[in-house]
Amino acid sequence: MEHPEIWYPVNQYGGIWLFAASLCLIVASIALRLVPGIALETYSLAVLAIWVIVFGIALFASICNLNSY
C-alpha cells in the first residue's frame, strides 16, 4: 500500500482473475447440479475440487503478476 503505482494495478489484475474464477465456479456448480442422479456428497466434493483449482490458478496468476513489479 506504500506504492499506489503498484498496489492498484496488481489488485485490478487479481480482481479480474478472481471474478473469472467465480464465474467458472458458478457455471460448474449449476452444470453439476443438472447431472441426473448425482449424490450430494459427490456434488459437494466436485464443487470443492473445482473451487480449489480455479482459485489456485487465480492466486498463482496474481502472485506472478505481483512478482513482475
CHARMM-style PDB file with segment names, atoms N, HN, CA, C and O in Angstrom:
ATOM      1  N   MET     1       0.817  -1.190   0.000  1.00  0.00      PROA
ATOM      2  CA  MET     1       0.000   0.000   0.000  1.00  0.00      PROA
ATOM      3  C   MET     1       0.859   1.252   0.000  1.00  0.00      PROA
ATOM      4  O   MET     1       0.352   2.354  -0.207  1.00  0.00      PROA
ATOM      5  N   GLU     2       2.122   1.095   0.224  1.00  0.00      PROA
ATOM      6  HN  GLU     2       2.534   0.200   0.392  1.00  0.00      PROA
ATOM      7  CA  GLU     2       3.008   2.254   0.226  1.00  0.00      PROA
ATOM      8  C   GLU     2       3.266   2.777  -1.181  1.00  0.00      PROA
ATOM      9  O   GLU     2       3.692   3.919  -1.354  1.00  0.00      PROA
ATOM     10  N   HSD     3       3.009   1.945  -2.188  1.00  0.00      PROA
ATOM     11  HN  HSD     3       2.663   1.017  -2.048  1.00  0.00      PROA
ATOM     12  CA  HSD     3       3.271   2.330  -3.571  1.00  0.00      PROA
ATOM     13  C   HSD     3       1.988   2.197  -4.384  1.00  0.00      PROA
ATOM     14  O   HSD     3       1.721   1.127  -4.930  1.00  0.00      PROA
ATOM     15  N   PRO     4       1.190   3.256  -4.478  1.00  0.00      PROA
ATOM     16  CA  PRO     4      -0.070   3.173  -5.221  1.00  0.00      PROA
ATOM     17  C   PRO     4       0.115   2.799  -6.688  1.00  0.00      PROA
ATOM     18  O   PRO     4      -0.779   2.210  -7.295  1.00  0.00      PROA
ATOM     19  N   GLU     5       1.273   3.137  -7.263  1.00  0.00      PROA
ATOM     20  HN  GLU     5       2.000   3.616  -6.770  1.00  0.00      PROA
ATOM     21  CA  GLU     5       1.507   2.810  -8.669  1.00  0.00      PROA
ATOM     22  C   GLU     5       1.651   1.302  -8.882  1.00  0.00      PROA
ATOM     23  O   GLU     5       1.536   0.822 -10.009  1.00  0.00      PROA
ATOM     24  N   ILE     6       1.897   0.566  -7.819  1.00  0.00      PROA
ATOM     25  HN  ILE     6       1.990   0.956  -6.903  1.00  0.00      PROA
ATOM     26  CA  ILE     6       1.943  -0.896  -7.883  1.00  0.00      PROA
ATOM     27  C   ILE     6       0.658  -1.499  -7.330  1.00  0.00      PROA
ATOM     28  O   ILE     6       0.109  -2.440  -7.902  1.00  0.00      PROA
ATOM     29  N   TRP     7       0.187  -0.957  -6.225  1.00  0.00      PROA
ATOM     30  HN  TRP     7       0.633  -0.192  -5.761  1.00  0.00      PROA
ATOM     31  CA  TRP     7      -0.959  -1.506  -5.491  1.00  0.00      PROA
ATOM     32  C   TRP     7      -2.204  -1.618  -6.364  1.00  0.00      PROA
ATOM     33  O   TRP     7      -2.838  -2.672  -6.410  1.00  0.00      PROA
ATOM     34  N   TYR     8      -2.554  -0.549  -7.049  1.00  0.00      PROA
ATOM     35  HN  TYR     8      -2.040   0.308  -7.012  1.00  0.00      PROA
ATOM     36  CA  TYR     8      -3.801  -0.551  -7.818  1.00  0.00      PROA
ATOM     37  C   TYR     8      -3.766  -1.469  -9.035  1.00  0.00      PROA
ATOM     38  O   TYR     8      -4.724  -2.214  -9.242  1.00  0.00      PROA
ATOM     39  N   PRO     9      -2.712  -1.456  -9.851  1.00  0.00      PROA
ATOM     40  CA  PRO     9      -2.711  -2.388 -10.992  1.00  0.00      PROA
ATOM     41  C   PRO     9      -2.680  -3.862 -10.570  1.00  0.00      PROA
ATOM     42  O   PRO     9      -3.321  -4.703 -11.201  1.00  0.00      PROA
ATOM     43  N   VAL    10      -1.947  -4.167  -9.521  1.00  0.00      PROA
ATOM     44  HN  VAL    10      -1.427  -3.484  -9.008  1.00  0.00      PROA
ATOM     45  CA  VAL    10      -1.876  -5.554  -9.053  1.00  0.00      PROA
ATOM     46  C   VAL    10      -3.236  -6.018  -8.544  1.00  0.00      PROA
ATOM     47  O   VAL    10      -3.657  -7.137  -8.838  1.00  0.00      PROA
ATOM     48  N   ASN    11      -3.922  -5.176  -7.791  1.00  0.00      PROA
ATOM     49  HN  ASN    11      -3.580  -4.267  -7.552  1.00  0.00      PROA
ATOM     50  CA  ASN    11      -5.239  -5.539  -7.289  1.00  0.00      PROA
ATOM     51  C   ASN    11      -6.280  -5.606  -8.392  1.00  0.00      PROA
ATOM     52  O   ASN    11      -7.190  -6.432  -8.330  1.00  0.00      PROA
ATOM     53  N   GLN    12      -6.162  -4.758  -9.394  1.00  0.00      PROA
ATOM     54  HN  GLN    12      -5.423  -4.087  -9.444  1.00  0.00      PROA
ATOM     55  CA  GLN    12      -7.082  -4.826 -10.520  1.00  0.00      PROA
ATOM     56  C   GLN    12      -6.889  -6.142 -11.277  1.00  0.00      PROA
ATOM     57  O   GLN    12      -7.863  -6.803 -11.638  1.00  0.00      PROA
ATOM     58  N   TYR    13      -5.656  -6.513 -11.510  1.00  0.00      PROA
ATOM     59  HN  TYR    13      -4.864  -5.976 -11.217  1.00  0.00      PROA
ATOM     60  CA  TYR    13      -5.346  -7.766 -12.203  1.00  0.00      PROA
ATOM     61  C   TYR    13      -5.867  -8.957 -11.403  1.00  0.00      PROA
ATOM     62  O   TYR    13      -6.510  -9.848 -11.957  1.00  0.00      PROA
ATOM     63  N   GLY    14      -5.592  -8.970 -10.113  1.00  0.00      PROA
ATOM     64  HN  GLY    14      -5.070  -8.245  -9.663  1.00  0.00      PROA
ATOM     65  CA  GLY    14      -6.067 -10.047  -9.257  1.00  0.00      PROA
ATOM     66  C   GLY    14      -7.580 -10.104  -9.191  1.00  0.00      PROA
ATOM     67  O   GLY    14      -8.163 -11.188  -9.156  1.00  0.00      PROA
ATOM     68  N   GLY    15      -8.219  -8.943  -9.173  1.00  0.00      PROA
ATOM     69  HN  GLY    15      -7.745  -8.063  -9.201  1.00  0.00      PROA
ATOM     70  CA  GLY    15      -9.675  -8.894  -9.142  1.00  0.00      PROA
ATOM     71  C   GLY    15     -10.307  -9.479 -10.391  1.00  0.00      PROA
ATOM     72  O   GLY    15     -11.341 -10.144 -10.321  1.00  0.00      PROA
ATOM     73  N   ILE    16      -9.694  -9.233 -11.518  1.00  0.00      PROA
ATOM     74  HN  ILE    16      -8.855  -8.693 -11.575  1.00  0.00      PROA
ATOM     75  CA  ILE    16     -10.195  -9.804 -12.774  1.00  0.00      PROA
ATOM     76  C   ILE    16     -10.089 -11.323 -12.735  1.00  0.00      PROA
ATOM     77  O   ILE    16     -11.019 -12.022 -13.137  1.00  0.00      PROA
ATOM     78  N   TRP    17      -8.966 -11.834 -12.256  1.00  0.00      PROA
ATOM     79  HN  TRP    17      -8.210 -11.266 -11.930  1.00  0.00      PROA
ATOM     80  CA  TRP    17      -8.796 -13.284 -12.140  1.00  0.00      PROA
ATOM     81  C   TRP    17      -9.790 -13.878 -11.157  1.00  0.00      PROA
ATOM     82  O   TRP    17     -10.354 -14.940 -11.419  1.00  0.00      PROA
ATOM     83  N   LEU    18     -10.013 -13.215 -10.034  1.00  0.00      PROA
ATOM     84  HN  LEU    18      -9.554 -12.353  -9.821  1.00  0.00      PROA
ATOM     85  CA  LEU    18     -10.965 -13.740  -9.049  1.00  0.00      PROA
ATOM     86  C   LEU    18     -12.393 -13.708  -9.585  1.00  0.00      PROA
ATOM     87  O   LEU    18     -13.186 -14.607  -9.306  1.00  0.00      PROA
ATOM     88  N   PHE    19     -12.715 -12.681 -10.349  1.00  0.00      PROA
ATOM     89  HN  PHE    19     -12.071 -11.950 -10.576  1.00  0.00      PROA
ATOM     90  CA  PHE    19     -14.036 -12.607 -10.963  1.00  0.00      PROA
ATOM     91  C   PHE    19     -14.228 -13.755 -11.958  1.00  0.00      PROA
ATOM     92  O   PHE    19     -15.277 -14.398 -11.974  1.00  0.00      PROA
ATOM     93  N   ALA    20     -13.213 -14.007 -12.786  1.00  0.00      PROA
ATOM     94  HN  ALA    20     -12.361 -13.484 -12.774  1.00  0.00      PROA
ATOM     95  CA  ALA    20     -13.290 -15.104 -13.755  1.00  0.00      PROA
ATOM     96  C   ALA    20     -13.398 -16.451 -13.036  1.00  0.00      PROA
ATOM     97  O   ALA    20     -14.150 -17.327 -13.464  1.00  0.00      PROA
ATOM     98  N   ALA    21     -12.653 -16.613 -11.955  1.00  0.00      PROA
ATOM     99  HN  ALA    21     -12.042 -15.902 -11.608  1.00  0.00      PROA
ATOM    100  CA  ALA    21     -12.717 -17.857 -11.183  1.00  0.00      PROA
ATOM    101  C   ALA    21     -14.103 -18.049 -10.578  1.00  0.00      PROA
ATOM    102  O   ALA    21     -14.627 -19.163 -10.548  1.00  0.00      PROA
ATOM    103  N   SER    22     -14.688 -16.969 -10.102  1.00  0.00      PROA
ATOM    104  HN  SER    22     -14.263 -16.064 -10.126  1.00  0.00      PROA
ATOM    105  CA  SER    22     -16.035 -17.038  -9.530  1.00  0.00      PROA
ATOM    106  C   SER    22     -17.066 -17.429 -10.581  1.00  0.00      PROA
ATOM    107  O   SER    22     -17.964 -18.226 -10.309  1.00  0.00      PROA
ATOM    108  N   LEU    23     -16.940 -16.873 -11.768  1.00  0.00      PROA
ATOM    109  HN  LEU    23     -16.211 -16.225 -11.989  1.00  0.00      PROA
ATOM    110  CA  LEU    23     -17.858 -17.240 -12.848  1.00  0.00      PROA
ATOM    111  C   LEU    23     -17.716 -18.714 -13.214  1.00  0.00      PROA
ATOM    112  O   LEU    23     -18.714 -19.396 -13.448  1.00  0.00      PROA
ATOM    113  N   CYS    24     -16.481 -19.206 -13.264  1.00  0.00      PROA
ATOM    114  HN  CYS    24     -15.671 -18.652 -13.074  1.00  0.00      PROA
ATOM    115  CA  CYS    24     -16.256 -20.626 -13.551  1.00  0.00      PROA
ATOM    116  C   CYS    24     -16.894 -21.499 -12.476  1.00  0.00      PROA
ATOM    117  O   CYS    24     -17.494 -22.529 -12.783  1.00  0.00      PROA
ATOM    118  N   LEU    25     -16.766 -21.090 -11.230  1.00  0.00      PROA
ATOM    119  HN  LEU    25     -16.279 -20.253 -10.981  1.00  0.00      PROA
ATOM    120  CA  LEU    25     -17.347 -21.858 -10.138  1.00  0.00      PROA
ATOM    121  C   LEU    25     -18.870 -21.870 -10.213  1.00  0.00      PROA
ATOM    122  O   LEU    25     -19.492 -22.904  -9.969  1.00  0.00      PROA
ATOM    123  N   ILE    26     -19.468 -20.751 -10.543  1.00  0.00      PROA
ATOM    124  HN  ILE    26     -18.964 -19.911 -10.741  1.00  0.00      PROA
ATOM    125  CA  ILE    26     -20.923 -20.675 -10.673  1.00  0.00      PROA
ATOM    126  C   ILE    26     -21.416 -21.584 -11.798  1.00  0.00      PROA
ATOM    127  O   ILE    26     -22.371 -22.341 -11.621  1.00  0.00      PROA
ATOM    128  N   VAL    27     -20.763 -21.505 -12.943  1.00  0.00      PROA
ATOM    129  HN  VAL    27     -19.987 -20.890 -13.086  1.00  0.00      PROA
ATOM    130  CA  VAL    27     -21.161 -22.323 -14.090  1.00  0.00      PROA
ATOM    131  C   VAL    27     -20.991 -23.806 -13.775  1.00  0.00      PROA
ATOM    132  O   VAL    27     -21.872 -24.610 -14.077  1.00  0.00      PROA
ATOM    133  N   ALA    28     -19.868 -24.168 -13.171  1.00  0.00      PROA
ATOM    134  HN  ALA    28     -19.152 -23.515 -12.926  1.00  0.00      PROA
ATOM    135  CA  ALA    28     -19.628 -25.569 -12.838  1.00  0.00      PROA
ATOM    136  C   ALA    28     -20.627 -26.070 -11.804  1.00  0.00      PROA
ATOM    137  O   ALA    28     -21.091 -27.206 -11.894  1.00  0.00      PROA
ATOM    138  N   SER    29     -20.962 -25.245 -10.832  1.00  0.00      PROA
ATOM    139  HN  SER    29     -20.585 -24.322 -10.759  1.00  0.00      PROA
ATOM    140  CA  SER    29     -21.924 -25.646  -9.800  1.00  0.00      PROA
ATOM    141  C   SER    29     -23.298 -25.909 -10.397  1.00  0.00      PROA
ATOM    142  O   SER    29     -23.961 -26.885 -10.048  1.00  0.00      PROA
ATOM    143  N   ILE    30     -23.713 -25.039 -11.290  1.00  0.00      PROA
ATOM    144  HN  ILE    30     -23.174 -24.247 -11.574  1.00  0.00      PROA
ATOM    145  CA  ILE    30     -25.015 -25.227 -11.940  1.00  0.00      PROA
ATOM    146  C   ILE    30     -24.987 -26.447 -12.845  1.00  0.00      PROA
ATOM    147  O   ILE    30     -25.931 -27.238 -12.855  1.00  0.00      PROA
ATOM    148  N   ALA    31     -23.908 -26.605 -13.605  1.00  0.00      PROA
ATOM    149  HN  ALA    31     -23.141 -25.964 -13.597  1.00  0.00      PROA
ATOM    150  CA  ALA    31     -23.808 -27.741 -14.517  1.00  0.00      PROA
ATOM    151  C   ALA    31     -23.786 -29.065 -13.755  1.00  0.00      PROA
ATOM    152  O   ALA    31     -24.430 -30.032 -14.162  1.00  0.00      PROA
ATOM    153  N   LEU    32     -23.049 -29.104 -12.658  1.00  0.00      PROA
ATOM    154  HN  LEU    32     -22.526 -28.318 -12.328  1.00  0.00      PROA
ATOM    155  CA  LEU    32     -23.014 -30.334 -11.866  1.00  0.00      PROA
ATOM    156  C   LEU    32     -24.363 -30.639 -11.226  1.00  0.00      PROA
ATOM    157  O   LEU    32     -24.735 -31.803 -11.080  1.00  0.00      PROA
ATOM    158  N   ARG    33     -25.082 -29.613 -10.851  1.00  0.00      PROA
ATOM    159  HN  ARG    33     -24.780 -28.667 -10.970  1.00  0.00      PROA
ATOM    160  CA  ARG    33     -26.399 -29.823 -10.233  1.00  0.00      PROA
ATOM    161  C   ARG    33     -27.384 -30.422 -11.225  1.00  0.00      PROA
ATOM    162  O   ARG    33     -28.338 -31.092 -10.831  1.00  0.00      PROA
ATOM    163  N   LEU    34     -27.155 -30.184 -12.500  1.00  0.00      PROA
ATOM    164  HN  LEU    34     -26.380 -29.639 -12.820  1.00  0.00      PROA
ATOM    165  CA  LEU    34     -28.047 -30.700 -13.529  1.00  0.00      PROA
ATOM    166  C   LEU    34     -27.740 -32.153 -13.903  1.00  0.00      PROA
ATOM    167  O   LEU    34     -28.484 -32.763 -14.671  1.00  0.00      PROA
ATOM    168  N   VAL    35     -26.659 -32.706 -13.370  1.00  0.00      PROA
ATOM    169  HN  VAL    35     -26.054 -32.211 -12.746  1.00  0.00      PROA
ATOM    170  CA  VAL    35     -26.324 -34.111 -13.644  1.00  0.00      PROA
ATOM    171  C   VAL    35     -27.349 -34.987 -12.932  1.00  0.00      PROA
ATOM    172  O   VAL    35     -27.504 -34.899 -11.714  1.00  0.00      PROA
ATOM    173  N   PRO    36     -28.044 -35.827 -13.684  1.00  0.00      PROA
ATOM    174  CA  PRO    36     -29.087 -36.643 -13.045  1.00  0.00      PROA
ATOM    175  C   PRO    36     -28.487 -37.694 -12.104  1.00  0.00      PROA
ATOM    176  O   PRO    36     -27.516 -38.373 -12.438  1.00  0.00      PROA
ATOM    177  N   GLY    37     -29.081 -37.801 -10.948  1.00  0.00      PROA
ATOM    178  HN  GLY    37     -29.870 -37.249 -10.677  1.00  0.00      PROA
ATOM    179  CA  GLY    37     -28.703 -38.833 -10.000  1.00  0.00      PROA
ATOM    180  C   GLY    37     -27.416 -38.598  -9.233  1.00  0.00      PROA
ATOM    181  O   GLY    37     -26.913 -39.516  -8.584  1.00  0.00      PROA
ATOM    182  N   ILE    38     -26.873 -37.395  -9.292  1.00  0.00      PROA
ATOM    183  HN  ILE    38     -27.281 -36.650  -9.819  1.00  0.00      PROA
ATOM    184  CA  ILE    38     -25.618 -37.131  -8.578  1.00  0.00      PROA
ATOM    185  C   ILE    38     -25.907 -37.039  -7.077  1.00  0.00      PROA
ATOM    186  O   ILE    38     -26.845 -36.369  -6.645  1.00  0.00      PROA
ATOM    187  N   ALA    39     -25.086 -37.720  -6.310  1.00  0.00      PROA
ATOM    188  HN  ALA    39     -24.324 -38.264  -6.661  1.00  0.00      PROA
ATOM    189  CA  ALA    39     -25.258 -37.719  -4.856  1.00  0.00      PROA
ATOM    190  C   ALA    39     -24.756 -36.384  -4.285  1.00  0.00      PROA
ATOM    191  O   ALA    39     -23.878 -35.741  -4.861  1.00  0.00      PROA
ATOM    192  N   LEU    40     -25.314 -35.991  -3.167  1.00  0.00      PROA
ATOM    193  HN  LEU    40     -26.027 -36.513  -2.699  1.00  0.00      PROA
ATOM    194  CA  LEU    40     -24.934 -34.736  -2.534  1.00  0.00      PROA
ATOM    195  C   LEU    40     -23.447 -34.713  -2.187  1.00  0.00      PROA
ATOM    196  O   LEU    40     -22.784 -33.692  -2.368  1.00  0.00      PROA
ATOM    197  N   GLU    41     -22.924 -35.825  -1.693  1.00  0.00      PROA
ATOM    198  HN  GLU    41     -23.463 -36.655  -1.546  1.00  0.00      PROA
ATOM    199  CA  GLU    41     -21.504 -35.892  -1.335  1.00  0.00      PROA
ATOM    200  C   GLU    41     -20.610 -35.739  -2.563  1.00  0.00      PROA
ATOM    201  O   GLU    41     -19.593 -35.048  -2.519  1.00  0.00      PROA
ATOM    202  N   THR    42     -20.998 -36.385  -3.648  1.00  0.00      PROA
ATOM    203  HN  THR    42     -21.825 -36.947  -3.683  1.00  0.00      PROA
ATOM    204  CA  THR    42     -20.242 -36.280  -4.896  1.00  0.00      PROA
ATOM    205  C   THR    42     -20.282 -34.858  -5.430  1.00  0.00      PROA
ATOM    206  O   THR    42     -19.261 -34.313  -5.849  1.00  0.00      PROA
ATOM    207  N   TYR    43     -21.455 -34.268  -5.414  1.00  0.00      PROA
ATOM    208  HN  TYR    43     -22.285 -34.710  -5.074  1.00  0.00      PROA
ATOM    209  CA  TYR    43     -21.612 -32.878  -5.865  1.00  0.00      PROA
ATOM    210  C   TYR    43     -20.749 -31.948  -5.023  1.00  0.00      PROA
ATOM    211  O   TYR    43     -20.045 -31.094  -5.562  1.00  0.00      PROA
ATOM    212  N   SER    44     -20.800 -32.109  -3.709  1.00  0.00      PROA
ATOM    213  HN  SER    44     -21.372 -32.803  -3.271  1.00  0.00      PROA
ATOM    214  CA  SER    44     -20.045 -31.237  -2.808  1.00  0.00      PROA
ATOM    215  C   SER    44     -18.547 -31.361  -3.030  1.00  0.00      PROA
ATOM    216  O   SER    44     -17.841 -30.353  -3.077  1.00  0.00      PROA
ATOM    217  N   LEU    45     -18.057 -32.580  -3.165  1.00  0.00      PROA
ATOM    218  HN  LEU    45     -18.630 -33.399  -3.127  1.00  0.00      PROA
ATOM    219  CA  LEU    45     -16.632 -32.787  -3.384  1.00  0.00      PROA
ATOM    220  C   LEU    45     -16.183 -32.266  -4.751  1.00  0.00      PROA
ATOM    221  O   LEU    45     -15.083 -31.730  -4.884  1.00  0.00      PROA
ATOM    222  N   ALA    46     -17.023 -32.422  -5.750  1.00  0.00      PROA
ATOM    223  HN  ALA    46     -17.917 -32.857  -5.642  1.00  0.00      PROA
ATOM    224  CA  ALA    46     -16.690 -31.913  -7.079  1.00  0.00      PROA
ATOM    225  C   ALA    46     -16.618 -30.390  -7.087  1.00  0.00      PROA
ATOM    226  O   ALA    46     -15.705 -29.809  -7.674  1.00  0.00      PROA
ATOM    227  N   VAL    47     -17.574 -29.751  -6.438  1.00  0.00      PROA
ATOM    228  HN  VAL    47     -18.316 -30.222  -5.960  1.00  0.00      PROA
ATOM    229  CA  VAL    47     -17.559 -28.282  -6.364  1.00  0.00      PROA
ATOM    230  C   VAL    47     -16.339 -27.809  -5.570  1.00  0.00      PROA
ATOM    231  O   VAL    47     -15.703 -26.824  -5.946  1.00  0.00      PROA
ATOM    232  N   LEU    48     -16.012 -28.492  -4.489  1.00  0.00      PROA
ATOM    233  HN  LEU    48     -16.529 -29.292  -4.183  1.00  0.00      PROA
ATOM    234  CA  LEU    48     -14.826 -28.141  -3.708  1.00  0.00      PROA
ATOM    235  C   LEU    48     -13.563 -28.282  -4.547  1.00  0.00      PROA
ATOM    236  O   LEU    48     -12.695 -27.411  -4.507  1.00  0.00      PROA
ATOM    237  N   ALA    49     -13.452 -29.360  -5.301  1.00  0.00      PROA
ATOM    238  HN  ALA    49     -14.157 -30.068  -5.333  1.00  0.00      PROA
ATOM    239  CA  ALA    49     -12.275 -29.569  -6.148  1.00  0.00      PROA
ATOM    240  C   ALA    49     -12.160 -28.476  -7.206  1.00  0.00      PROA
ATOM    241  O   ALA    49     -11.069 -27.968  -7.465  1.00  0.00      PROA
ATOM    242  N   ILE    50     -13.279 -28.121  -7.809  1.00  0.00      PROA
ATOM    243  HN  ILE    50     -14.165 -28.533  -7.598  1.00  0.00      PROA
ATOM    244  CA  ILE    50     -13.265 -27.055  -8.810  1.00  0.00      PROA
ATOM    245  C   ILE    50     -12.868 -25.735  -8.169  1.00  0.00      PROA
ATOM    246  O   ILE    50     -12.106 -24.964  -8.753  1.00  0.00      PROA
ATOM    247  N   TRP    51     -13.381 -25.469  -6.966  1.00  0.00      PROA
ATOM    248  HN  TRP    51     -14.000 -26.095  -6.492  1.00  0.00      PROA
ATOM    249  CA  TRP    51     -13.031 -24.238  -6.251  1.00  0.00      PROA
ATOM    250  C   TRP    51     -11.534 -24.168  -5.992  1.00  0.00      PROA
ATOM    251  O   TRP    51     -10.909 -23.133  -6.224  1.00  0.00      PROA
ATOM    252  N   VAL    52     -10.964 -25.252  -5.516  1.00  0.00      PROA
ATOM    253  HN  VAL    52     -11.471 -26.092  -5.327  1.00  0.00      PROA
ATOM    254  CA  VAL    52      -9.528 -25.272  -5.221  1.00  0.00      PROA
ATOM    255  C   VAL    52      -8.722 -25.022  -6.494  1.00  0.00      PROA
ATOM    256  O   VAL    52      -7.741 -24.278  -6.471  1.00  0.00      PROA
ATOM    257  N   ILE    53      -9.123 -25.632  -7.588  1.00  0.00      PROA
ATOM    258  HN  ILE    53      -9.920 -26.236  -7.607  1.00  0.00      PROA
ATOM    259  CA  ILE    53      -8.387 -25.482  -8.842  1.00  0.00      PROA
ATOM    260  C   ILE    53      -8.480 -24.064  -9.393  1.00  0.00      PROA
ATOM    261  O   ILE    53      -7.455 -23.449  -9.686  1.00  0.00      PROA
ATOM    262  N   VAL    54      -9.699 -23.538  -9.538  1.00  0.00      PROA
ATOM    263  HN  VAL    54     -10.531 -24.038  -9.299  1.00  0.00      PROA
ATOM    264  CA  VAL    54      -9.839 -22.222 -10.184  1.00  0.00      PROA
ATOM    265  C   VAL    54      -9.288 -21.094  -9.310  1.00  0.00      PROA
ATOM    266  O   VAL    54      -8.683 -20.157  -9.829  1.00  0.00      PROA
ATOM    267  N   PHE    55      -9.486 -21.170  -8.009  1.00  0.00      PROA
ATOM    268  HN  PHE    55      -9.978 -21.931  -7.587  1.00  0.00      PROA
ATOM    269  CA  PHE    55      -8.941 -20.121  -7.165  1.00  0.00      PROA
ATOM    270  C   PHE    55      -7.438 -20.277  -6.979  1.00  0.00      PROA
ATOM    271  O   PHE    55      -6.739 -19.289  -6.753  1.00  0.00      PROA
ATOM    272  N   GLY    56      -6.933 -21.504  -7.071  1.00  0.00      PROA
ATOM    273  HN  GLY    56      -7.501 -22.306  -7.255  1.00  0.00      PROA
ATOM    274  CA  GLY    56      -5.492 -21.710  -7.063  1.00  0.00      PROA
ATOM    275  C   GLY    56      -4.840 -21.094  -8.286  1.00  0.00      PROA
ATOM    276  O   GLY    56      -3.781 -20.474  -8.185  1.00  0.00      PROA
ATOM    277  N   ILE    57      -5.467 -21.261  -9.438  1.00  0.00      PROA
ATOM    278  HN  ILE    57      -6.328 -21.765  -9.520  1.00  0.00      PROA
ATOM    279  CA  ILE    57      -4.961 -20.648 -10.666  1.00  0.00      PROA
ATOM    280  C   ILE    57      -4.994 -19.124 -10.556  1.00  0.00      PROA
ATOM    281  O   ILE    57      -4.038 -18.451 -10.942  1.00  0.00      PROA
ATOM    282  N   ALA    58      -6.089 -18.585 -10.032  1.00  0.00      PROA
ATOM    283  HN  ALA    58      -6.865 -19.132  -9.719  1.00  0.00      PROA
ATOM    284  CA  ALA    58      -6.206 -17.132  -9.872  1.00  0.00      PROA
ATOM    285  C   ALA    58      -5.138 -16.600  -8.917  1.00  0.00      PROA
ATOM    286  O   ALA    58      -4.531 -15.562  -9.178  1.00  0.00      PROA
ATOM    287  N   LEU    59      -4.913 -17.305  -7.822  1.00  0.00      PROA
ATOM    288  HN  LEU    59      -5.407 -18.148  -7.610  1.00  0.00      PROA
ATOM    289  CA  LEU    59      -3.900 -16.885  -6.856  1.00  0.00      PROA
ATOM    290  C   LEU    59      -2.509 -16.946  -7.476  1.00  0.00      PROA
ATOM    291  O   LEU    59      -1.710 -16.026  -7.305  1.00  0.00      PROA
ATOM    292  N   PHE    60      -2.220 -18.019  -8.191  1.00  0.00      PROA
ATOM    293  HN  PHE    60      -2.870 -18.767  -8.331  1.00  0.00      PROA
ATOM    294  CA  PHE    60      -0.923 -18.164  -8.842  1.00  0.00      PROA
ATOM    295  C   PHE    60      -0.692 -17.040  -9.854  1.00  0.00      PROA
ATOM    296  O   PHE    60       0.388 -16.450  -9.888  1.00  0.00      PROA
ATOM    297  N   ALA    61      -1.692 -16.744 -10.670  1.00  0.00      PROA
ATOM    298  HN  ALA    61      -2.569 -17.223 -10.643  1.00  0.00      PROA
ATOM    299  CA  ALA    61      -1.562 -15.681 -11.666  1.00  0.00      PROA
ATOM    300  C   ALA    61      -1.361 -14.324 -10.997  1.00  0.00      PROA
ATOM    301  O   ALA    61      -0.580 -13.502 -11.476  1.00  0.00      PROA
ATOM    302  N   SER    62      -2.059 -14.091  -9.897  1.00  0.00      PROA
ATOM    303  HN  SER    62      -2.694 -14.759  -9.507  1.00  0.00      PROA
ATOM    304  CA  SER    62      -1.921 -12.818  -9.181  1.00  0.00      PROA
ATOM    305  C   SER    62      -0.538 -12.674  -8.571  1.00  0.00      PROA
ATOM    306  O   SER    62       0.050 -11.594  -8.611  1.00  0.00      PROA
ATOM    307  N   ILE    63      -0.019 -13.748  -8.012  1.00  0.00      PROA
ATOM    308  HN  ILE    63      -0.497 -14.626  -7.980  1.00  0.00      PROA
ATOM    309  CA  ILE    63       1.322 -13.703  -7.415  1.00  0.00      PROA
ATOM    310  C   ILE    63       2.380 -13.500  -8.491  1.00  0.00      PROA
ATOM    311  O   ILE    63       3.328 -12.739  -8.297  1.00  0.00      PROA
ATOM    312  N   CYS    64       2.223 -14.178  -9.624  1.00  0.00      PROA
ATOM    313  HN  CYS    64       1.453 -14.796  -9.782  1.00  0.00      PROA
ATOM    314  CA  CYS    64       3.174 -13.976 -10.730  1.00  0.00      PROA
ATOM    315  C   CYS    64       3.147 -12.542 -11.213  1.00  0.00      PROA
ATOM    316  O   CYS    64       4.191 -11.972 -11.532  1.00  0.00      PROA
ATOM    317  N   ASN    65       1.963 -11.955 -11.271  1.00  0.00      PROA
ATOM    318  HN  ASN    65       1.115 -12.419 -11.012  1.00  0.00      PROA
ATOM    319  CA  ASN    65       1.851 -10.560 -11.694  1.00  0.00      PROA
ATOM    320  C   ASN    65       2.518  -9.648 -10.671  1.00  0.00      PROA
ATOM    321  O   ASN    65       3.214  -8.706 -11.049  1.00  0.00      PROA
ATOM    322  N   LEU    66       2.319  -9.910  -9.400  1.00  0.00      PROA
ATOM    323  HN  LEU    66       1.753 -10.676  -9.093  1.00  0.00      PROA
ATOM    324  CA  LEU    66       2.939  -9.107  -8.357  1.00  0.00      PROA
ATOM    325  C   LEU    66       4.451  -9.187  -8.434  1.00  0.00      PROA
ATOM    326  O   LEU    66       5.136  -8.179  -8.253  1.00  0.00      PROA
ATOM    327  N   ASN    67       4.978 -10.367  -8.699  1.00  0.00      PROA
ATOM    328  HN  ASN    67       4.422 -11.185  -8.846  1.00  0.00      PROA
ATOM    329  CA  ASN    67       6.424 -10.542  -8.783  1.00  0.00      PROA
ATOM    330  C   ASN    67       7.032  -9.859 -10.006  1.00  0.00      PROA
ATOM    331  O   ASN    67       8.245  -9.654 -10.058  1.00  0.00      PROA
ATOM    332  N   SER    68       6.213  -9.508 -10.978  1.00  0.00      PROA
ATOM    333  HN  SER    68       5.228  -9.674 -10.935  1.00  0.00      PROA
ATOM    334  CA  SER    68       6.744  -8.825 -12.167  1.00  0.00      PROA
ATOM    335  C   SER    68       7.026  -7.350 -11.909  1.00  0.00      PROA
ATOM    336  O   SER    68       7.658  -6.679 -12.724  1.00  0.00      PROA
ATOM    337  N   TYR    69       6.547  -6.844 -10.756  1.00  0.00      PROA
ATOM    338  HN  TYR    69       6.034  -7.389 -10.094  1.00  0.00      PROA
ATOM    339  CA  TYR    69       6.799  -5.431 -10.437  1.00  0.00      PROA
ATOM    340  C   TYR    69       8.051  -5.294  -9.672  1.00  0.00      PROA
ATOM    341  OT1 TYR    69       8.434  -4.181  -9.310  1.00  0.00      PROA
TER     342      TYR     69
END
